[in-house]
Amino acid sequence: MQEFERQNEKIEMVTEVMGDAIDDALEGDEEEEETEELVNQVLDEIGIDVNQELVNAPSSAVAAPAAKGKVAQVETTGDEDSGIDSDLQARLDNLRRI
């Protein structure tokens, strides 16, 4: 009978710990929902409709204007990383041409 009581207490403790762990894991979802509701309420109060703004947003990429004047250049020191630096410099040069 004592063995049964010990096993029963052990199961109760495990059940309680598992229940607490599940409650803690699910608690974050409620906070996210509350946060989302609060953000939507504030946006509604100031008159911003996020869904409408997203529909009106441009869908194509906007090219940045080319920099006029001097542009900083990378100085190489002859270290082992010069291969990486030259690769990065080539990428940067390609981006500037766009």
SEFIZA-3560 file (N, C-alpha, C; in Angstrom, 3 decimals):
REM SEFIZA-3560
<numar><xx>0.819</xx><yy>-1.184</yy><zz>0.000</zz><atom>N</atom></numar>
<numar><xx>0.000</xx><yy>0.000</yy><zz>0.000</zz><atom>CA</atom></numar>
<numar><xx>0.869</xx><yy>1.258</yy><zz>0.000</zz><atom>C</atom></numar>
<numar><xx>1.977</xx><yy>1.228</yy><zz>0.742</zz><atom>N</atom></numar>
<numar><xx>2.871</xx><yy>2.379</yy><zz>0.785</zz><atom>CA</atom></numar>
<numar><xx>3.496</xx><yy>2.633</yy><zz>-0.587</zz><atom>C</atom></numar>
<numar><xx>3.814</xx><yy>1.565</yy><zz>-1.284</zz><atom>N</atom></numar>
<numar><xx>4.384</xx><yy>1.700</yy><zz>-2.632</zz><atom>CA</atom></numar>
<numar><xx>3.387</xx><yy>2.384</yy><zz>-3.558</zz><atom>C</atom></numar>
<numar><xx>2.124</xx><yy>2.025</yy><zz>-3.454</zz><atom>N</atom></numar>
<numar><xx>1.076</xx><yy>2.644</yy><zz>-4.264</zz><atom>CA</atom></numar>
<numar><xx>0.985</xx><yy>4.141</yy><zz>-3.969</zz><atom>C</atom></numar>
<numar><xx>1.040</xx><yy>4.515</yy><zz>-2.703</zz><atom>N</atom></numar>
<numar><xx>0.961</xx><yy>5.924</yy><zz>-2.312</zz><atom>CA</atom></numar>
<numar><xx>2.162</xx><yy>6.706</yy><zz>-2.856</zz><atom>C</atom></numar>
<numar><xx>3.349</xx><yy>6.111</yy><zz>-2.782</zz><atom>N</atom></numar>
<numar><xx>4.545</xx><yy>6.776</yy><zz>-3.318</zz><atom>CA</atom></numar>
<numar><xx>4.429</xx><yy>6.983</yy><zz>-4.822</zz><atom>C</atom></numar>
<numar><xx>3.985</xx><yy>5.943</yy><zz>-5.517</zz><atom>N</atom></numar>
<numar><xx>3.823</xx><yy>6.058</yy><zz>-6.973</zz><atom>CA</atom></numar>
<numar><xx>2.757</xx><yy>7.097</yy><zz>-7.317</zz><atom>C</atom></numar>
<numar><xx>1.686</xx><yy>7.126</yy><zz>-6.550</zz><atom>N</atom></numar>
<numar><xx>0.613</xx><yy>8.084</yy><zz>-6.785</zz><atom>CA</atom></numar>
<numar><xx>1.118</xx><yy>9.516</yy><zz>-6.583</zz><atom>C</atom></numar>
<numar><xx>1.879</xx><yy>9.762</yy><zz>-5.519</zz><atom>N</atom></numar>
<numar><xx>2.448</xx><yy>11.080</yy><zz>-5.263</zz><atom>CA</atom></numar>
<numar><xx>3.415</xx><yy>11.477</yy><zz>-6.377</zz><atom>C</atom></numar>
<numar><xx>4.201</xx><yy>10.506</yy><zz>-6.825</zz><atom>N</atom></numar>
<numar><xx>5.154</xx><yy>10.773</yy><zz>-7.905</zz><atom>CA</atom></numar>
<numar><xx>4.417</xx><yy>11.174</yy><zz>-9.178</zz><atom>C</atom></numar>
<numar><xx>3.346</xx><yy>10.465</yy><zz>-9.508</zz><atom>N</atom></numar>
<numar><xx>2.563</xx><yy>10.786</yy><zz>-10.708</zz><atom>CA</atom></numar>
<numar><xx>1.927</xx><yy>12.166</yy><zz>-10.578</zz><atom>C</atom></numar>
<numar><xx>1.427</xx><yy>12.498</yy><zz>-9.389</zz><atom>N</atom></numar>
<numar><xx>0.828</xx><yy>13.813</yy><zz>-9.168</zz><atom>CA</atom></numar>
<numar><xx>1.858</xx><yy>14.922</yy><zz>-9.373</zz><atom>C</atom></numar>
<numar><xx>3.074</xx><yy>14.711</yy><zz>-8.866</zz><atom>N</atom></numar>
<numar><xx>4.125</xx><yy>15.715</yy><zz>-9.026</zz><atom>CA</atom></numar>
<numar><xx>4.499</xx><yy>15.880</yy><zz>-10.496</zz><atom>C</atom></numar>
<numar><xx>4.655</xx><yy>14.765</yy><zz>-11.204</zz><atom>N</atom></numar>
<numar><xx>5.003</xx><yy>14.822</yy><zz>-12.622</zz><atom>CA</atom></numar>
<numar><xx>3.896</xx><yy>15.519</yy><zz>-13.402</zz><atom>C</atom></numar>
<numar><xx>2.642</xx><yy>15.204</yy><zz>-13.079</zz><atom>N</atom></numar>
<numar><xx>1.509</xx><yy>15.828</yy><zz>-13.756</zz><atom>CA</atom></numar>
<numar><xx>1.495</xx><yy>17.331</yy><zz>-13.508</zz><atom>C</atom></numar>
<numar><xx>1.777</xx><yy>17.744</yy><zz>-12.289</zz><atom>N</atom></numar>
<numar><xx>1.795</xx><yy>19.165</yy><zz>-11.961</zz><atom>CA</atom></numar>
<numar><xx>2.916</xx><yy>19.896</yy><zz>-12.708</zz><atom>C</atom></numar>
<numar><xx>4.099</xx><yy>19.281</yy><zz>-12.730</zz><atom>N</atom></numar>
<numar><xx>5.232</xx><yy>19.893</yy><zz>-13.430</zz><atom>CA</atom></numar>
<numar><xx>4.944</xx><yy>20.001</yy><zz>-14.924</zz><atom>C</atom></numar>
<numar><xx>4.395</xx><yy>18.952</yy><zz>-15.509</zz><atom>N</atom></numar>
<numar><xx>4.062</xx><yy>18.978</yy><zz>-16.939</zz><atom>CA</atom></numar>
<numar><xx>2.984</xx><yy>20.020</yy><zz>-17.228</zz><atom>C</atom></numar>
<numar><xx>1.990</xx><yy>20.112</yy><zz>-16.368</zz><atom>N</atom></numar>
<numar><xx>0.934</xx><yy>21.110</yy><zz>-16.538</zz><atom>CA</atom></numar>
<numar><xx>1.494</xx><yy>22.520</yy><zz>-16.484</zz><atom>C</atom></numar>
<numar><xx>2.391</xx><yy>22.776</yy><zz>-15.529</zz><atom>N</atom></numar>
<numar><xx>3.028</xx><yy>24.093</yy><zz>-15.429</zz><atom>CA</atom></numar>
<numar><xx>3.855</xx><yy>24.402</yy><zz>-16.670</zz><atom>C</atom></numar>
<numar><xx>4.578</xx><yy>23.405</yy><zz>-17.167</zz><atom>N</atom></numar>
<numar><xx>5.405</xx><yy>23.614</yy><zz>-18.360</zz><atom>CA</atom></numar>
<numar><xx>4.537</xx><yy>23.933</yy><zz>-19.570</zz><atom>C</atom></numar>
<numar><xx>3.438</xx><yy>23.225</yy><zz>-19.717</zz><atom>N</atom></numar>
<numar><xx>2.534</xx><yy>23.491</yy><zz>-20.847</zz><atom>CA</atom></numar>
<numar><xx>1.910</xx><yy>24.871</yy><zz>-20.710</zz><atom>C</atom></numar>
<numar><xx>1.496</xx><yy>25.241</yy><zz>-19.500</zz><atom>N</atom></numar>
<numar><xx>0.923</xx><yy>26.571</yy><zz>-19.282</zz><atom>CA</atom></numar>
<numar><xx>1.927</xx><yy>27.665</yy><zz>-19.622</zz><atom>C</atom></numar>
<numar><xx>3.181</xx><yy>27.475</yy><zz>-19.211</zz><atom>N</atom></numar>
<numar><xx>4.219</xx><yy>28.460</yy><zz>-19.518</zz><atom>CA</atom></numar>
<numar><xx>4.457</xx><yy>28.569</yy><zz>-21.016</zz><atom>C</atom></numar>
<numar><xx>4.433</xx><yy>27.439</yy><zz>-21.703</zz><atom>N</atom></numar>
<numar><xx>4.675</xx><yy>27.445</yy><zz>-23.146</zz><atom>CA</atom></numar>
<numar><xx>3.540</xx><yy>28.132</yy><zz>-23.890</zz><atom>C</atom></numar>
<numar><xx>2.327</xx><yy>27.933</yy><zz>-23.460</zz><atom>N</atom></numar>
<numar><xx>1.173</xx><yy>28.521</yy><zz>-24.143</zz><atom>CA</atom></numar>
<numar><xx>0.919</xx><yy>29.960</yy><zz>-23.723</zz><atom>C</atom></numar>
<numar><xx>1.517</xx><yy>30.389</yy><zz>-22.637</zz><atom>N</atom></numar>
<numar><xx>1.307</xx><yy>31.735</yy><zz>-22.128</zz><atom>CA</atom></numar>
<numar><xx>1.788</xx><yy>32.792</yy><zz>-23.110</zz><atom>C</atom></numar>
<numar><xx>2.858</xx><yy>32.535</yy><zz>-23.828</zz><atom>N</atom></numar>
<numar><xx>3.399</xx><yy>33.495</yy><zz>-24.790</zz><atom>CA</atom></numar>
<numar><xx>2.437</xx><yy>33.786</yy><zz>-25.915</zz><atom>C</atom></numar>
<numar><xx>1.652</xx><yy>32.801</yy><zz>-26.332</zz><atom>N</atom></numar>
<numar><xx>0.689</xx><yy>33.007</yy><zz>-27.408</zz><atom>CA</atom></numar>
<numar><xx>-0.356</xx><yy>34.038</yy><zz>-27.013</zz><atom>C</atom></numar>
<numar><xx>-0.818</xx><yy>33.977</yy><zz>-25.779</zz><atom>N</atom></numar>
<numar><xx>-1.807</xx><yy>34.938</yy><zz>-25.311</zz><atom>CA</atom></numar>
<numar><xx>-1.220</xx><yy>36.343</yy><zz>-25.310</zz><atom>C</atom></numar>
<numar><xx>0.026</xx><yy>36.475</yy><zz>-24.892</zz><atom>N</atom></numar>
<numar><xx>0.668</xx><yy>37.783</yy><zz>-24.870</zz><atom>CA</atom></numar>
<numar><xx>0.810</xx><yy>38.340</yy><zz>-26.278</zz><atom>C</atom></numar>
<numar><xx>1.154</xx><yy>37.481</yy><zz>-27.240</zz><atom>N</atom></numar>
<numar><xx>1.276</xx><yy>37.935</yy><zz>-28.624</zz><atom>CA</atom></numar>
<numar><xx>-0.066</xx><yy>38.405</yy><zz>-29.156</zz><atom>C</atom></numar>
<numar><xx>-1.133</xx><yy>37.676</yy><zz>-28.847</zz><atom>N</atom></numar>
<numar><xx>-2.464</xx><yy>38.068</yy><zz>-29.297</zz><atom>CA</atom></numar>
<numar><xx>-2.868</xx><yy>39.394</yy><zz>-28.672</zz><atom>C</atom></numar>
<numar><xx>-2.598</xx><yy>39.562</yy><zz>-27.372</zz><atom>N</atom></numar>
<numar><xx>-2.922</xx><yy>40.812</yy><zz>-26.698</zz><atom>CA</atom></numar>
<numar><xx>-2.129</xx><yy>41.965</yy><zz>-27.299</zz><atom>C</atom></numar>
<numar><xx>-0.862</xx><yy>41.734</yy><zz>-27.588</zz><atom>N</atom></numar>
<numar><xx>-0.024</xx><yy>42.766</yy><zz>-28.188</zz><atom>CA</atom></numar>
<numar><xx>-0.543</xx><yy>43.144</yy><zz>-29.561</zz><atom>C</atom></numar>
<numar><xx>-0.899</xx><yy>42.151</yy><zz>-30.358</zz><atom>N</atom></numar>
<numar><xx>-1.429</xx><yy>42.401</yy><zz>-31.701</zz><atom>CA</atom></numar>
<numar><xx>-2.723</xx><yy>43.205</yy><zz>-31.634</zz><atom>C</atom></numar>
<numar><xx>-3.603</xx><yy>42.855</yy><zz>-30.703</zz><atom>N</atom></numar>
<numar><xx>-4.857</xx><yy>43.586</yy><zz>-30.545</zz><atom>CA</atom></numar>
<numar><xx>-4.594</xx><yy>45.030</yy><zz>-30.142</zz><atom>C</atom></numar>
<numar><xx>-3.648</xx><yy>45.242</yy><zz>-29.231</zz><atom>N</atom></numar>
<numar><xx>-3.337</xx><yy>46.590</yy><zz>-28.773</zz><atom>CA</atom></numar>
<numar><xx>-2.744</xx><yy>47.428</yy><zz>-29.900</zz><atom>C</atom></numar>
<numar><xx>-1.846</xx><yy>46.844</yy><zz>-30.684</zz><atom>N</atom></numar>
<numar><xx>-1.250</xx><yy>47.559</yy><zz>-31.817</zz><atom>CA</atom></numar>
<numar><xx>-2.328</xx><yy>47.928</yy><zz>-32.825</zz><atom>C</atom></numar>
<numar><xx>-3.213</xx><yy>46.992</yy><zz>-33.133</zz><atom>N</atom></numar>
<numar><xx>-4.296</xx><yy>47.278</yy><zz>-34.072</zz><atom>CA</atom></numar>
<numar><xx>-5.220</xx><yy>48.363</yy><zz>-33.546</zz><atom>C</atom></numar>
<numar><xx>-5.483</xx><yy>48.360</yy><zz>-32.245</zz><atom>N</atom></numar>
<numar><xx>-6.333</xx><yy>49.386</yy><zz>-31.652</zz><atom>CA</atom></numar>
<numar><xx>-5.685</xx><yy>50.763</yy><zz>-31.791</zz><atom>C</atom></numar>
<numar><xx>-4.401</xx><yy>50.856</yy><zz>-31.514</zz><atom>N</atom></numar>
<numar><xx>-3.694</xx><yy>52.137</yy><zz>-31.639</zz><atom>CA</atom></numar>
<numar><xx>-3.686</xx><yy>52.602</yy><zz>-33.088</zz><atom>C</atom></numar>
<numar><xx>-3.418</xx><yy>51.694</yy><zz>-34.019</zz><atom>N</atom></numar>
<numar><xx>-3.416</xx><yy>52.064</yy><zz>-35.434</zz><atom>CA</atom></numar>
<numar><xx>-4.798</xx><yy>52.525</yy><zz>-35.882</zz><atom>C</atom></numar>
<numar><xx>-5.847</xx><yy>51.880</yy><zz>-35.395</zz><atom>N</atom></numar>
<numar><xx>-7.208</xx><yy>52.307</yy><zz>-35.722</zz><atom>CA</atom></numar>
<numar><xx>-7.486</xx><yy>53.698</yy><zz>-35.176</zz><atom>C</atom></numar>
<numar><xx>-7.000</xx><yy>53.979</yy><zz>-33.962</zz><atom>N</atom></numar>
<numar><xx>-7.225</xx><yy>55.283</yy><zz>-33.348</zz><atom>CA</atom></numar>
<numar><xx>-6.555</xx><yy>56.402</yy><zz>-34.131</zz><atom>C</atom></numar>
<numar><xx>-5.395</xx><yy>56.138</yy><zz>-34.699</zz><atom>N</atom></numar>
<numar><xx>-4.712</xx><yy>57.193</yy><zz>-35.452</zz><atom>CA</atom></numar>
<numar><xx>-5.058</xx><yy>57.145</yy><zz>-36.934</zz><atom>C</atom></numar>
<numar><xx>-5.937</xx><yy>56.238</yy><zz>-37.311</zz><atom>N</atom></numar>
<numar><xx>-6.464</xx><yy>56.222</yy><zz>-38.672</zz><atom>CA</atom></numar>
<numar><xx>-5.602</xx><yy>55.525</yy><zz>-39.698</zz><atom>C</atom></numar>
<numar><xx>-4.843</xx><yy>54.551</yy><zz>-39.288</zz><atom>N</atom></numar>
<numar><xx>-4.004</xx><yy>53.821</yy><zz>-40.239</zz><atom>CA</atom></numar>
<numar><xx>-4.592</xx><yy>52.430</yy><zz>-40.434</zz><atom>C</atom></numar>
<numar><xx>-4.877</xx><yy>52.097</yy><zz>-41.695</zz><atom>N</atom></numar>
<numar><xx>-5.351</xx><yy>50.761</yy><zz>-42.034</zz><atom>CA</atom></numar>
<numar><xx>-4.173</xx><yy>50.018</yy><zz>-42.657</zz><atom>C</atom></numar>
<numar><xx>-3.567</xx><yy>49.124</yy><zz>-41.892</zz><atom>N</atom></numar>
<numar><xx>-2.355</xx><yy>48.434</yy><zz>-42.330</zz><atom>CA</atom></numar>
<numar><xx>-2.606</xx><yy>47.643</yy><zz>-43.603</zz><atom>C</atom></numar>
<numar><xx>-3.712</xx><yy>46.940</yy><zz>-43.676</zz><atom>N</atom></numar>
<numar><xx>-3.996</xx><yy>46.136</yy><zz>-44.868</zz><atom>CA</atom></numar>
<numar><xx>-4.110</xx><yy>47.013</yy><zz>-46.107</zz><atom>C</atom></numar>
<numar><xx>-4.752</xx><yy>48.171</yy><zz>-45.991</zz><atom>N</atom></numar>
<numar><xx>-4.883</xx><yy>49.077</yy><zz>-47.128</zz><atom>CA</atom></numar>
<numar><xx>-3.518</xx><yy>49.646</yy><zz>-47.519</zz><atom>C</atom></numar>
<numar><xx>-2.696</xx><yy>49.966</yy><zz>-46.532</zz><atom>N</atom></numar>
<numar><xx>-1.366</xx><yy>50.502</yy><zz>-46.812</zz><atom>CA</atom></numar>
<numar><xx>-0.502</xx><yy>49.462</yy><zz>-47.521</zz><atom>C</atom></numar>
<numar><xx>-0.628</xx><yy>48.206</yy><zz>-47.143</zz><atom>N</atom></numar>
<numar><xx>0.162</xx><yy>47.161</yy><zz>-47.788</zz><atom>CA</atom></numar>
<numar><xx>-0.272</xx><yy>46.946</yy><zz>-49.227</zz><atom>C</atom></numar>
<numar><xx>-1.556</xx><yy>47.097</yy><zz>-49.505</zz><atom>N</atom></numar>
<numar><xx>-2.047</xx><yy>46.951</yy><zz>-50.874</zz><atom>CA</atom></numar>
<numar><xx>-1.494</xx><yy>48.075</yy><zz>-51.746</zz><atom>C</atom></numar>
<numar><xx>-1.393</xx><yy>49.275</yy><zz>-51.188</zz><atom>N</atom></numar>
<numar><xx>-0.920</xx><yy>50.431</yy><zz>-51.944</zz><atom>CA</atom></numar>
<numar><xx>0.603</xx><yy>50.508</yy><zz>-52.039</zz><atom>C</atom></numar>
<numar><xx>1.309</xx><yy>49.658</yy><zz>-51.324</zz><atom>N</atom></numar>
<numar><xx>2.772</xx><yy>49.690</yy><zz>-51.337</zz><atom>CA</atom></numar>
<numar><xx>3.294</xx><yy>49.240</yy><zz>-52.696</zz><atom>C</atom></numar>
<numar><xx>4.390</xx><yy>49.851</yy><zz>-53.155</zz><atom>N</atom></numar>
<numar><xx>4.952</xx><yy>49.439</yy><zz>-54.448</zz><atom>CA</atom></numar>
<numar><xx>5.473</xx><yy>48.007</yy><zz>-54.370</zz><atom>C</atom></numar>
<numar><xx>5.304</xx><yy>47.279</yy><zz>-55.456</zz><atom>N</atom></numar>
<numar><xx>5.734</xx><yy>45.883</yy><zz>-55.456</zz><atom>CA</atom></numar>
<numar><xx>7.072</xx><yy>45.679</yy><zz>-56.148</zz><atom>C</atom></numar>
<numar><xx>7.553</xx><yy>46.667</yy><zz>-56.888</zz><atom>N</atom></numar>
<numar><xx>8.840</xx><yy>46.521</yy><zz>-57.562</zz><atom>CA</atom></numar>
<numar><xx>9.938</xx><yy>47.146</yy><zz>-56.720</zz><atom>C</atom></numar>
<numar><xx>11.137</xx><yy>46.688</yy><zz>-56.942</zz><atom>N</atom></numar>
<numar><xx>12.277</xx><yy>47.207</yy><zz>-56.194</zz><atom>CA</atom></numar>
<numar><xx>12.599</xx><yy>48.616</yy><zz>-56.668</zz><atom>C</atom></numar>
<numar><xx>12.935</xx><yy>49.465</yy><zz>-55.735</zz><atom>N</atom></numar>
<numar><xx>13.294</xx><yy>50.840</yy><zz>-56.050</zz><atom>CA</atom></numar>
<numar><xx>14.808</xx><yy>50.944</yy><zz>-56.023</zz><atom>C</atom></numar>
<numar><xx>15.383</xx><yy>51.421</yy><zz>-57.123</zz><atom>N</atom></numar>
<numar><xx>16.835</xx><yy>51.551</yy><zz>-57.203</zz><atom>CA</atom></numar>
<numar><xx>17.275</xx><yy>52.799</yy><zz>-56.453</zz><atom>C</atom></numar>
<numar><xx>18.354</xx><yy>52.674</yy><zz>-55.717</zz><atom>N</atom></numar>
<numar><xx>18.905</xx><yy>53.810</yy><zz>-54.997</zz><atom>CA</atom></numar>
<numar><xx>19.639</xx><yy>54.699</yy><zz>-55.983</zz><atom>C</atom></numar>
<numar><xx>19.564</xx><yy>56.017</yy><zz>-55.796</zz><atom>N</atom></numar>
<numar><xx>20.277</xx><yy>56.905</yy><zz>-56.709</zz><atom>CA</atom></numar>
<numar><xx>21.783</xx><yy>56.701</yy><zz>-56.593</zz><atom>C</atom></numar>
<numar><xx>22.461</xx><yy>56.844</yy><zz>-57.712</zz><atom>N</atom></numar>
<numar><xx>23.913</xx><yy>56.671</yy><zz>-57.729</zz><atom>CA</atom></numar>
<numar><xx>24.564</xx><yy>57.794</yy><zz>-56.937</zz><atom>C</atom></numar>
<numar><xx>25.576</xx><yy>57.435</yy><zz>-56.180</zz><atom>N</atom></numar>
<numar><xx>26.281</xx><yy>58.421</yy><zz>-55.380</zz><atom>CA</atom></numar>
<numar><xx>27.121</xx><yy>59.311</yy><zz>-56.286</zz><atom>C</atom></numar>
<numar><xx>26.997</xx><yy>60.608</yy><zz>-56.073</zz><atom>N</atom></numar>
<numar><xx>27.789</xx><yy>61.546</yy><zz>-56.857</zz><atom>CA</atom></numar>
<numar><xx>28.961</xx><yy>61.998</yy><zz>-56.004</zz><atom>C</atom></numar>
<numar><xx>30.073</xx><yy>62.160</yy><zz>-56.627</zz><atom>N</atom></numar>
<numar><xx>31.245</xx><yy>62.598</yy><zz>-55.894</zz><atom>CA</atom></numar>
<numar><xx>32.135</xx><yy>61.429</yy><zz>-55.530</zz><atom>C</atom></numar>
<numar><xx>32.952</xx><yy>61.648</yy><zz>-54.531</zz><atom>N</atom></numar>
<numar><xx>33.914</xx><yy>60.630</yy><zz>-54.133</zz><atom>CA</atom></numar>
<numar><xx>33.251</xx><yy>59.552</yy><zz>-53.285</zz><atom>C</atom></numar>
<numar><xx>33.703</xx><yy>58.336</yy><zz>-53.500</zz><atom>N</atom></numar>
<numar><xx>33.220</xx><yy>57.193</yy><zz>-52.742</zz><atom>CA</atom></numar>
<numar><xx>34.423</xx><yy>56.546</yy><zz>-52.072</zz><atom>C</atom></numar>
<numar><xx>34.272</xx><yy>56.174</yy><zz>-50.813</zz><atom>N</atom></numar>
<numar><xx>35.372</xx><yy>55.562</yy><zz>-50.072</zz><atom>CA</atom></numar>
<numar><xx>35.783</xx><yy>54.245</yy><zz>-50.716</zz><atom>C</atom></numar>
<numar><xx>37.080</xx><yy>53.997</yy><zz>-50.745</zz><atom>N</atom></numar>
<numar><xx>37.622</xx><yy>52.767</yy><zz>-51.306</zz><atom>CA</atom></numar>
<numar><xx>38.281</xx><yy>51.968</yy><zz>-50.191</zz><atom>C</atom></numar>
<numar><xx>38.342</xx><yy>50.668</yy><zz>-50.374</zz><atom>N</atom></numar>
<numar><xx>38.932</xx><yy>49.777</yy><zz>-49.386</zz><atom>CA</atom></numar>
<numar><xx>40.437</xx><yy>49.712</yy><zz>-49.598</zz><atom>C</atom></numar>
<numar><xx>41.186</xx><yy>49.822</yy><zz>-48.498</zz><atom>N</atom></numar>
<numar><xx>42.632</xx><yy>49.680</yy><zz>-48.576</zz><atom>CA</atom></numar>
<numar><xx>42.988</xx><yy>48.252</yy><zz>-48.198</zz><atom>C</atom></numar>
<numar><xx>43.827</xx><yy>47.616</yy><zz>-48.997</zz><atom>N</atom></numar>
<numar><xx>44.257</xx><yy>46.257</yy><zz>-48.681</zz><atom>CA</atom></numar>
<numar><xx>45.598</xx><yy>46.305</yy><zz>-47.980</zz><atom>C</atom></numar>
<numar><xx>45.795</xx><yy>45.363</yy><zz>-47.050</zz><atom>N</atom></numar>
<numar><xx>47.032</xx><yy>45.331</yy><zz>-46.274</zz><atom>CA</atom></numar>
<numar><xx>47.894</xx><yy>44.142</yy><zz>-46.628</zz><atom>C</atom></numar>
<numar><xx>47.434</xx><yy>43.304</yy><zz>-47.549</zz><atom>N</atom></numar>
<numar><xx>48.221</xx><yy>42.142</yy><zz>-47.936</zz><atom>CA</atom></numar>
<numar><xx>48.042</xx><yy>40.967</yy><zz>-47.001</zz><atom>C</atom></numar>
<numar><xx>47.025</xx><yy>40.995</yy><zz>-46.152</zz><atom>N</atom></numar>
<numar><xx>46.767</xx><yy>39.881</yy><zz>-45.238</zz><atom>CA</atom></numar>
<numar><xx>46.196</xx><yy>38.695</yy><zz>-46.002</zz><atom>C</atom></numar>
<numar><xx>45.971</xx><yy>37.603</yy><zz>-45.272</zz><atom>N</atom></numar>
<numar><xx>45.401</xx><yy>36.400</yy><zz>-45.870</zz><atom>CA</atom></numar>
<numar><xx>43.976</xx><yy>36.629</yy><zz>-46.351</zz><atom>C</atom></numar>
<numar><xx>43.280</xx><yy>37.604</yy><zz>-45.800</zz><atom>N</atom></numar>
<numar><xx>41.882</xx><yy>37.858</yy><zz>-46.130</zz><atom>CA</atom></numar>
<numar><xx>41.716</xx><yy>38.693</yy><zz>-47.393</zz><atom>C</atom></numar>
<numar><xx>42.781</xx><yy>38.959</yy><zz>-48.118</zz><atom>N</atom></numar>
<numar><xx>42.671</xx><yy>39.817</yy><zz>-49.295</zz><atom>CA</atom></numar>
<numar><xx>41.773</xx><yy>39.201</yy><zz>-50.355</zz><atom>C</atom></numar>
<numar><xx>41.682</xx><yy>37.885</yy><zz>-50.426</zz><atom>N</atom></numar>
<numar><xx>40.779</xx><yy>37.224</yy><zz>-51.367</zz><atom>CA</atom></numar>
<numar><xx>39.329</xx><yy>37.533</yy><zz>-51.043</zz><atom>C</atom></numar>
<numar><xx>39.013</xx><yy>37.519</yy><zz>-49.768</zz><atom>N</atom></numar>
<numar><xx>37.659</xx><yy>37.859</yy><zz>-49.336</zz><atom>CA</atom></numar>
<numar><xx>37.394</xx><yy>39.328</yy><zz>-49.591</zz><atom>C</atom></numar>
<numar><xx>38.390</xx><yy>40.184</yy><zz>-49.284</zz><atom>N</atom></numar>
<numar><xx>38.227</xx><yy>41.612</yy><zz>-49.508</zz><atom>CA</atom></numar>
<numar><xx>38.016</xx><yy>41.922</yy><zz>-50.981</zz><atom>C</atom></numar>
<numar><xx>38.765</xx><yy>41.274</yy><zz>-51.846</zz><atom>N</atom></numar>
<numar><xx>38.611</xx><yy>41.545</yy><zz>-53.272</zz><atom>CA</atom></numar>
<numar><xx>37.250</xx><yy>41.068</yy><zz>-53.764</zz><atom>C</atom></numar>
<numar><xx>36.763</xx><yy>39.960</yy><zz>-53.220</zz><atom>N</atom></numar>
<numar><xx>35.425</xx><yy>39.478</yy><zz>-53.579</zz><atom>CA</atom></numar>
<numar><xx>34.363</xx><yy>40.474</yy><zz>-53.127</zz><atom>C</atom></numar>
<numar><xx>34.495</xx><yy>40.953</yy><zz>-51.897</zz><atom>N</atom></numar>
<numar><xx>33.540</xx><yy>41.945</yy><zz>-51.396</zz><atom>CA</atom></numar>
<numar><xx>33.623</xx><yy>43.241</yy><zz>-52.188</zz><atom>C</atom></numar>
<numar><xx>34.837</xx><yy>43.653</yy><zz>-52.557</zz><atom>N</atom></numar>
<numar><xx>34.996</xx><yy>44.877</yy><zz>-53.345</zz><atom>CA</atom></numar>
<numar><xx>34.345</xx><yy>44.715</yy><zz>-54.715</zz><atom>C</atom></numar>
<numar><xx>34.493</xx><yy>43.544</yy><zz>-55.330</zz><atom>N</atom></numar>
<numar><xx>33.866</xx><yy>43.295</yy><zz>-56.629</zz><atom>CA</atom></numar>
<numar><xx>32.350</xx><yy>43.346</yy><zz>-56.513</zz><atom>C</atom></numar>
<numar><xx>31.809</xx><yy>42.796</yy><zz>-55.452</zz><atom>N</atom></numar>
<numar><xx>30.360</xx><yy>42.861</yy><zz>-55.238</zz><atom>CA</atom></numar>
<numar><xx>29.903</xx><yy>44.306</yy><zz>-55.067</zz><atom>C</atom></numar>
<numar><xx>30.661</xx><yy>45.063</yy><zz>-54.281</zz><atom>N</atom></numar>
<numar><xx>30.327</xx><yy>46.467</yy><zz>-54.051</zz><atom>CA</atom></numar>
<numar><xx>30.376</xx><yy>47.254</yy><zz>-55.349</zz><atom>C</atom></numar>
<numar><xx>31.384</xx><yy>47.008</yy><zz>-56.165</zz><atom>N</atom></numar>
<numar><xx>31.486</xx><yy>47.691</yy><zz>-57.458</zz><atom>CA</atom></numar>
<numar><xx>30.301</xx><yy>47.352</yy><zz>-58.353</zz><atom>C</atom></numar>
<numar><xx>29.879</xx><yy>46.094</yy><zz>-58.342</zz><atom>N</atom></numar>
<numar><xx>28.710</xx><yy>45.695</yy><zz>-59.135</zz><atom>CA</atom></numar>
<numar><xx>27.454</xx><yy>46.406</yy><zz>-58.660</zz><atom>C</atom></numar>
<numar><xx>27.310</xx><yy>46.560</yy><zz>-57.356</zz><atom>N</atom></numar>
<numar><xx>26.140</xx><yy>47.255</yy><zz>-56.825</zz><atom>CA</atom></numar>
<numar><xx>26.148</xx><yy>48.734</yy><zz>-57.193</zz><atom>C</atom></numar>
<numar><xx>27.325</xx><yy>49.326</yy><zz>-57.240</zz><atom>N</atom></numar>
<numar><xx>27.412</xx><yy>50.751</yy><zz>-57.583</zz><atom>CA</atom></numar>
<numar><xx>27.045</xx><yy>51.001</yy><zz>-59.040</zz><atom>C</atom></numar>
<numar><xx>27.249</xx><yy>50.020</yy><zz>-59.898</zz><atom>N</atom></numar>
<numar><xx>26.921</xx><yy>50.179</yy><zz>-61.318</zz><atom>CA</atom></numar>
<numar><xx>25.419</xx><yy>50.194</yy><zz>-61.558</zz><atom>C</atom></numar>
<numar><xx>24.676</xx><yy>49.632</yy><zz>-60.648</zz><atom>N</atom></numar>
<numar><xx>23.222</xx><yy>49.531</yy><zz>-60.834</zz><atom>CA</atom></numar>
<numar><xx>22.564</xx><yy>50.878</yy><zz>-60.697</zz><atom>C</atom></numar>
//
